[in-house]
Amino acid sequence: MGQIALEGMEFFAFHGYYDEEQKIGNKYGVDLHLKTDLHAAGASDKLAETVNYEVLYRLVLAEMQLPARLLEHLAHRILDRIMHEFPQIKRGQVSISKFNPPLGGICHRARVTLSRKA
């Protein structure tokens, strides 16, 4: 087993519980950690033997472009899509941060982390 991680992905998107958040948008950060067997790719040096990082990024981007009220729902959608696309992934974890959330005070980010086993 091994781990593939895409960390520090940033997006401007239109998520939020309040209608105004979905109109003005905000900056979000996404970290993705996936556990899968990396031995075949390590031995062969062939992209087809592993999880393509570019495809992972595009799947996250596609979900980030679809508005959601809750970060929890967004994280659930991202994991669903990735684990459906790559059935060889044994465990996935996604963290989504909303920068400067509208809480009525200073908060640099609100973060949700969701994990799932295949």
Buried (B, 14 or more C-beta within 10 A) or exposed (E): EEEBEBEEBEBEBBBBEEEEBBEEBBEBBBBBBBBBBBEEBEEEEEEEBBBEEEEBBEBBEEBBEEBBBEBEEBBBBBBEBBBEBBEEBEBBBBBBBBBEBBEEEEEEEBBBBBEBEE
